[in-house]
Structures are given as C-alpha cells and as structure tokens.
Amino acid sequence: MKKQSTLSREELAILCRELYMLIDAGEEPGLAVKILAEESDPEYKGMLTEMSRKLIFGVTLSDAMREAECFPPYVCELVNVGEKSGHVKEALEALGVYYEGRSRMDRRIRSALLYPAVMLLLMLVVIAVLLVRVLPIFDDVYASLGGKLTGVAGGLLALGQGLDQAMPVLWALLAAVVVFLTAFAAVPAFREKLTAAWQRSQGDKGLSRKMNDACLASALAMGIAGDLETRKALEMASELLDNVPQAKARCMDCCARLIQGEKESEAIQNSGLLPASASRLLQIGQRSGKRKEAIAKIAADLEEESETALEETVGRVEPALVLVCSILVGLILLSVMLPLMHIMSAIG
C-alpha cells in the first residue's frame, strides 16, 4: 500500500472524534474503523481499510495506527496508554478536543499572518502605481507650464522612474510573494514549518509564550484525561514543543521537581510551566477532587487568552498599515499638488 502522509490536525480531530463516538456507542474498534473507511474520502480509504483488517485480526488500535505511519507518535502513545488502562474512549475524546483546539489556533495564525501580508502587498502596489504611472503625468503638466518637479516630488519621480526600469524584477518578486502566500494558505506542512521557525525566533516570551502555555496546558489536559501520570503527560507534552527549547526545558524542570516529591501544583508553579493563576486553580481542583475538570478549564482559558492576544496583535497591525499607507499617499499627492496650485494661482 502506498505510504500515507501524516494526517493534518483537522483530519486528526475529526477522525479521533468520530472513533470516540462510534466506540462510545458500543462498536468494536475494528468495526468502528471499517465504518469510517466506508464513508471516508478515497485518499484515506485504503489506509482505514487496512487498519480495520488488522484490528479484526487482533492488532490493537495503537499498533494499527503506528503501522499506518500517518499518525503522530503522540497519538499512538496516548491511545496505547488508554488501551492499557481501559480508557481508550477517554483518550480518543481528549485527542479530538486537543486537535480541534490546535486546528482552530492554526486557522487563527494563518489569518493573523496572511491578512496583514496581503494588505501590505496591496498598499505597496498602490504606492508603486502612483510613483510609476501618476507622477509622470504631473511631470508632463509641469513641463507644459514651463516648470518641473523639484524637491520631494522630484525625488519621488526619480524613484518612480527607477521602479519603472526595474519592473521586470519587481513583477518576478511579486509573483514569488503571491506563490509564497498561496503556499502558506493552502499547504499545512509548509505553514507549520514557518510557524515553528517563527516560534523559535520569538523564543518563549510575549505572544509566543502565551501560545506555548496554551499548547502545554492542552497536551497536559489530554494526558490527564487519558489517565496518564502527570510526569508522563509532561514528558509527552514536551515532544510537541521540540521547536521551542525554553518551553521544553520548563517541562523537564517540572518533571524533575515531581520526581523529587514536590506536589503537582507546586512543581508547575515553581518551574514556571504555567501561569500562577493556573497553578492555583489546579490546586483547588485537587483539593475538591476535580483535578481533570480543573486542568481542562485551565487549558480552555489559556487557549482563549492566546487567541485574544493574537487578535489584539493583528488589530494593532492593521491600523498601523493603513496609517502608514495614508501618510505616504498623502505625501506623494501633496508634494505634487501644492506647487501646482501655486503655479495656477500665479497664472490666474
């Protein structure tokens, strides 16, 4: 069978959620996967059919996922833990919730990076048209009146003439930018690599820190929902943040504190794994016997907080771009119109 590519976050969310619902309704894993295969797209029909065949012959769901080679190791490991503890349904449900959140965040990031980039590109095109096409018309008007563009207007005219000569190169650059933006919007693997590179460059601070906290909390909640020990859940969560060494180090520090005997909430707070408010909520959840509900609430709150911070950042970028473009366009027009008004008033 042809090797399948790794499933996207959205596909993982849908598959885990559907498997959870079928198994929760009483279907055996083999039959549940067979039902999904019958209703799936042709791209994944063969993979699901092969998984179903293996499950019917006694292979476990986690092993069938590993052999399919299109599920992340994290998914296979958590399902394996769920099978051993008798909570495979809970593991699948937690995976569905986690990847739904990651998919939603992926869409937000795509929108946050793509929209300002497209707006900036359009603004640059407008300014280029003014410099290359509009200013020469005003220059001809000045020449017919016995004058010429000087000062700022003259410098802008020279810049426009230079841009006109370099137009073939500019068109090539524009085409490259359009291809880049199209790939960013349409290819999840390419987008994830760029996002990972951006997180590495930003480190573990500001907006990047909020997004890392949300990812860690979601992964931790998923592991705890699947009845993993906190230390094991943290070790698995750290694998999702290999591209952010600082966040991975916080996970390892928290694990070390747990091994030394610190309480869960204290280890999380002292290691800086999550914000102090999250540690307090987890501590209250432990005392009240609602630890799973507490960590799920923490994950949801941090997810919402990171999405809000992302939207606020984009909200500041858009007005700034509009303001800069308006100033530049106004400068170009005023540098041309004011001298023209003086000439017309002198003639009149």
C-alpha positions as CSV (number, residue, x, y, z in Angstrom):
1,M,0.0,0.0,0.0
2,K,1.2,3.5,-0.8
3,K,2.6,5.3,2.3
4,Q,0.2,8.0,3.5
5,S,1.3,11.4,4.5
6,T,0.8,12.5,8.1
7,L,-2.7,13.5,8.8
8,S,-3.3,17.2,9.4
9,R,-4.5,18.5,12.7
10,E,-8.0,19.0,11.4
11,E,-8.2,15.5,10.0
12,L,-6.8,14.1,13.3
13,A,-9.5,16.0,15.2
14,I,-12.3,14.6,13.0
15,L,-11.0,11.0,13.0
16,C,-10.5,10.9,16.8
17,R,-13.8,12.4,17.5
18,E,-15.6,10.0,15.1
19,L,-13.8,7.0,16.6
20,Y,-14.7,8.1,20.1
21,M,-18.4,8.4,19.2
22,L,-18.5,5.0,17.5
23,I,-16.7,3.2,20.3
24,D,-18.8,5.0,22.9
25,A,-21.9,3.8,21.1
26,G,-20.6,0.2,21.7
27,E,-18.8,-0.6,18.4
28,E,-15.6,-2.6,18.5
29,P,-12.6,-0.6,17.3
30,G,-12.2,-2.8,14.1
31,L,-15.8,-2.3,13.1
32,A,-15.7,1.4,14.0
33,V,-12.7,1.9,11.7
34,K,-14.4,-0.1,9.0
35,I,-17.4,2.2,9.2
36,L,-15.2,5.2,8.8
37,A,-13.4,3.6,5.9
38,E,-16.7,3.1,4.0
39,E,-17.6,6.8,4.4
40,S,-14.1,8.3,4.1
41,D,-12.5,10.1,1.1
42,P,-10.7,8.0,-1.4
43,E,-7.3,9.4,-0.2
44,Y,-7.6,7.7,3.2
45,K,-10.0,4.8,2.4
46,G,-7.2,2.4,1.7
47,M,-5.4,3.3,5.0
48,L,-8.5,2.9,7.1
49,T,-9.5,-0.3,5.4
50,E,-6.0,-1.8,6.1
51,M,-6.3,-0.6,9.7
52,S,-9.7,-2.3,10.0
53,R,-8.4,-5.5,8.6
54,K,-5.6,-5.6,11.2
55,L,-7.9,-4.7,14.1
56,I,-10.2,-7.6,13.2
57,F,-7.3,-10.0,13.3
58,G,-6.4,-8.9,16.8
59,V,-3.9,-6.0,16.3
60,T,-4.5,-3.2,18.9
61,L,-5.7,0.2,17.7
62,S,-2.5,1.9,18.8
63,D,-0.4,-0.6,16.9
64,A,-2.6,-0.3,13.8
65,M,-2.1,3.5,14.0
66,R,1.7,3.1,14.2
67,E,1.8,0.7,11.3
68,A,-0.3,3.1,9.2
69,E,2.6,5.6,9.5
70,C,0.3,8.7,9.2
71,F,-0.5,9.3,12.9
72,P,1.9,11.3,15.1
73,P,3.7,9.3,17.8
74,Y,1.9,11.3,20.4
75,V,-1.5,10.0,19.2
76,C,-0.3,6.4,19.1
77,E,1.3,6.6,22.6
78,L,-1.8,8.1,24.2
79,V,-4.1,5.6,22.6
80,N,-1.8,2.8,23.8
81,V,-2.0,4.2,27.4
82,G,-5.8,4.3,27.1
83,E,-5.9,0.7,25.9
84,K,-3.8,-0.5,28.9
85,S,-5.8,1.5,31.4
86,G,-9.2,0.6,29.8
87,H,-9.9,4.3,28.9
88,V,-9.4,4.3,25.2
89,K,-12.6,6.2,24.7
90,E,-11.4,9.0,27.0
91,A,-8.1,9.1,25.2
92,L,-9.8,9.4,21.8
93,E,-12.1,12.1,23.1
94,A,-9.2,14.0,24.6
95,L,-7.2,13.8,21.4
96,G,-10.2,15.1,19.4
97,V,-10.6,18.1,21.8
98,Y,-6.8,18.8,21.6
99,Y,-6.5,18.7,17.9
100,E,-9.7,20.7,17.4
101,G,-8.0,23.4,19.5
102,R,-4.8,23.1,17.6
103,S,-6.7,23.3,14.3
104,R,-8.5,26.4,15.5
105,M,-5.3,28.0,16.6
106,D,-3.7,27.1,13.2
107,R,-6.5,29.0,11.4
108,R,-6.1,32.0,13.6
109,I,-2.3,32.1,13.0
110,R,-2.9,31.7,9.2
111,S,-5.4,34.6,9.3
112,A,-3.2,36.7,11.6
113,L,-0.1,36.4,9.3
114,L,-1.8,36.2,5.9
115,Y,-4.3,39.2,6.1
116,P,-1.7,41.8,7.1
117,A,0.7,40.5,4.4
118,V,-1.9,40.7,1.7
119,M,-2.9,44.2,2.9
120,L,0.7,45.4,2.9
121,L,1.2,43.9,-0.6
122,L,-1.8,45.8,-1.9
123,M,-0.7,49.0,-0.3
124,L,2.8,48.7,-1.9
125,V,1.1,48.1,-5.3
126,V,-1.0,51.3,-4.9
127,I,2.1,53.3,-4.0
128,A,4.1,51.9,-6.9
129,V,1.3,52.8,-9.3
130,L,1.3,56.4,-8.0
131,L,5.1,56.6,-8.4
132,V,5.4,54.9,-11.8
133,R,2.2,56.0,-13.6
134,V,0.7,59.0,-11.9
135,L,3.7,61.2,-11.1
136,P,4.9,61.2,-14.8
137,I,1.5,62.7,-15.8
138,F,2.0,65.5,-13.3
139,D,5.6,66.0,-14.6
140,D,4.2,66.4,-18.1
141,V,1.7,69.0,-16.8
142,Y,4.5,70.9,-15.1
143,A,6.6,70.8,-18.3
144,S,3.8,72.2,-20.4
145,L,3.7,75.1,-17.9
146,G,7.4,75.7,-18.2
147,G,8.4,74.1,-14.9
148,K,9.5,70.8,-13.5
149,L,9.1,68.7,-10.4
150,T,11.6,69.5,-7.7
151,G,12.3,68.8,-4.1
152,V,10.3,65.8,-2.6
153,A,8.2,65.5,-5.8
154,G,11.3,65.4,-7.9
155,G,12.9,62.7,-5.7
156,L,9.7,60.6,-5.8
157,L,9.6,61.0,-9.6
158,A,13.2,59.7,-9.9
159,L,12.2,56.8,-7.6
160,G,9.3,56.0,-9.8
161,Q,11.5,56.1,-12.9
162,G,13.9,53.7,-11.2
163,L,11.0,51.4,-10.3
164,D,9.8,51.5,-13.9
165,Q,13.1,50.3,-15.2
166,A,13.2,47.6,-12.6
167,M,9.7,46.5,-13.3
168,P,10.6,43.0,-14.7
169,V,12.4,42.2,-11.5
170,L,9.5,43.6,-9.4
171,W,7.0,41.5,-11.3
172,A,9.1,38.4,-10.6
173,L,9.3,39.3,-6.9
174,L,5.5,40.0,-6.8
175,A,4.9,36.6,-8.4
176,A,7.2,34.9,-5.8
177,V,5.4,36.7,-3.0
178,V,2.0,35.5,-4.3
179,V,3.2,31.9,-4.6
180,F,4.6,32.1,-1.1
181,L,1.3,33.4,0.3
182,T,-0.7,30.8,-1.6
183,A,1.5,28.0,-0.3
184,F,1.2,29.4,3.2
185,A,-2.6,29.4,3.0
186,A,-3.0,26.1,1.2
187,V,-0.2,23.8,2.4
188,P,-0.5,22.9,6.1
189,A,3.0,21.3,6.3
190,F,4.7,24.4,4.9
191,R,2.7,26.6,7.2
192,E,3.6,24.5,10.3
193,K,7.3,24.7,9.4
194,L,7.1,28.5,9.1
195,T,5.1,28.7,12.4
196,A,7.7,26.6,14.1
197,A,10.5,28.8,12.7
198,W,8.7,31.9,14.0
199,Q,8.3,30.4,17.4
200,R,12.0,29.5,17.5
201,S,12.9,33.1,16.6
202,Q,10.4,34.6,19.1
203,G,11.6,32.2,21.8
204,D,9.3,31.8,24.8
205,K,8.1,35.3,25.5
206,G,5.2,37.6,24.7
207,L,2.6,36.2,22.3
208,S,4.8,33.2,21.7
209,R,4.8,32.4,25.4
210,K,1.0,32.5,25.6
211,M,0.7,30.2,22.7
212,N,3.2,27.8,24.2
213,D,1.4,27.8,27.5
214,A,-1.9,27.0,25.7
215,C,-0.3,24.1,23.9
216,L,1.3,22.7,27.0
217,A,-1.9,23.0,29.0
218,S,-3.9,21.4,26.3
219,A,-1.5,18.5,26.0
220,L,-1.3,18.1,29.8
221,A,-5.1,18.1,30.0
222,M,-5.3,15.5,27.2
223,G,-2.8,13.2,29.0
224,I,-4.5,13.5,32.4
225,A,-7.9,12.8,30.7
226,G,-6.3,9.7,29.4
227,D,-5.3,8.7,32.9
228,L,-1.6,9.3,32.4
229,E,0.6,10.2,35.4
230,T,1.4,13.9,35.4
231,R,5.1,13.3,34.8
232,K,4.4,11.0,31.8
233,A,1.9,13.5,30.5
234,L,4.5,16.3,30.7
235,E,7.2,14.2,29.0
236,M,4.8,13.5,26.1
237,A,3.7,17.2,26.0
238,S,7.4,18.3,25.7
239,E,7.6,16.3,22.5
240,L,5.1,18.6,20.9
241,L,7.4,21.6,21.7
242,D,10.7,20.3,20.3
243,N,11.0,23.6,18.3
244,V,10.8,25.7,21.4
245,P,13.8,24.7,23.7
246,Q,12.7,27.1,26.5
247,A,9.2,25.5,26.8
248,K,10.7,22.0,26.6
249,A,13.1,22.9,29.4
250,R,10.2,24.1,31.6
251,C,8.6,20.7,31.1
252,M,11.7,18.9,32.1
253,D,12.2,21.1,35.1
254,C,8.7,20.4,36.3
255,C,9.2,16.6,35.7
256,A,12.4,16.8,37.8
257,R,10.5,18.6,40.6
258,L,7.8,15.9,40.6
259,I,10.4,13.2,40.9
260,Q,11.9,15.0,43.9
261,G,8.5,14.8,45.6
262,E,7.0,18.2,45.1
263,K,3.2,18.5,44.8
264,E,1.9,18.8,41.4
265,S,0.6,22.4,41.7
266,E,3.8,23.5,43.4
267,A,6.0,21.9,40.8
268,I,4.0,23.5,38.0
269,Q,4.3,26.9,39.7
270,N,7.9,26.7,40.8
271,S,9.1,25.6,37.3
272,G,7.1,28.4,35.6
273,L,5.4,25.8,33.5
274,L,2.1,27.6,33.5
275,P,0.9,31.0,34.9
276,A,0.5,31.3,38.7
277,S,-3.3,31.6,38.3
278,A,-3.4,28.2,36.6
279,S,-1.4,26.6,39.4
280,R,-3.9,28.0,42.0
281,L,-6.8,26.6,40.0
282,L,-5.2,23.2,39.7
283,Q,-4.5,23.2,43.5
284,I,-8.2,24.0,44.2
285,G,-9.2,21.2,41.7
286,Q,-7.0,18.7,43.5
287,R,-8.5,19.6,46.9
288,S,-12.0,19.4,45.6
289,G,-11.5,16.1,43.8
290,K,-12.0,17.7,40.4
291,R,-8.4,17.6,39.0
292,K,-9.4,16.7,35.5
293,E,-12.0,19.4,35.3
294,A,-9.6,21.9,36.6
295,I,-6.8,21.2,34.1
296,A,-9.4,21.2,31.3
297,K,-10.6,24.6,32.4
298,I,-7.0,25.9,32.6
299,A,-6.4,24.6,29.0
300,A,-9.6,26.3,27.7
301,D,-8.8,29.6,29.5
302,L,-5.2,29.7,28.2
303,E,-6.4,28.8,24.7
304,E,-8.8,31.7,24.7
305,E,-6.2,34.0,26.2
306,S,-3.7,33.2,23.4
307,E,-6.3,33.6,20.7
308,T,-7.3,37.0,22.2
309,A,-3.7,38.1,22.3
310,L,-3.2,37.1,18.7
311,E,-6.3,39.0,17.6
312,E,-5.1,42.1,19.6
313,T,-1.7,41.9,17.9
314,V,-3.4,41.8,14.4
315,G,-5.7,44.6,15.5
316,R,-2.7,46.8,16.1
317,V,-1.0,45.9,12.8
318,E,-3.9,46.7,10.5
319,P,-4.5,50.3,11.6
320,A,-0.7,50.9,11.6
321,L,-0.5,49.7,7.9
322,V,-3.5,51.9,6.9
323,L,-1.9,54.9,8.7
324,V,1.5,54.5,7.0
325,C,-0.1,54.0,3.6
326,S,-2.3,57.0,4.0
327,I,0.6,59.2,5.1
328,L,2.7,58.0,2.1
329,V,-0.1,58.5,-0.4
330,G,-0.9,61.9,1.1
331,L,2.8,63.0,1.0
332,I,3.0,62.0,-2.7
333,L,-0.1,63.9,-3.7
334,L,0.7,67.0,-1.6
335,S,4.2,67.2,-2.9
336,V,2.7,67.4,-6.4
337,M,-0.5,69.4,-5.9
338,L,0.8,72.2,-3.7
339,P,3.4,73.5,-6.2
340,L,0.8,73.1,-9.0
341,M,-1.6,75.2,-7.0
342,H,1.0,78.0,-6.7
343,I,1.7,77.9,-10.4
344,M,-2.1,78.0,-11.3
345,S,-2.7,80.9,-8.9
346,A,0.3,82.8,-10.4
347,I,-1.1,82.3,-13.9
348,G,-4.7,83.1,-12.9
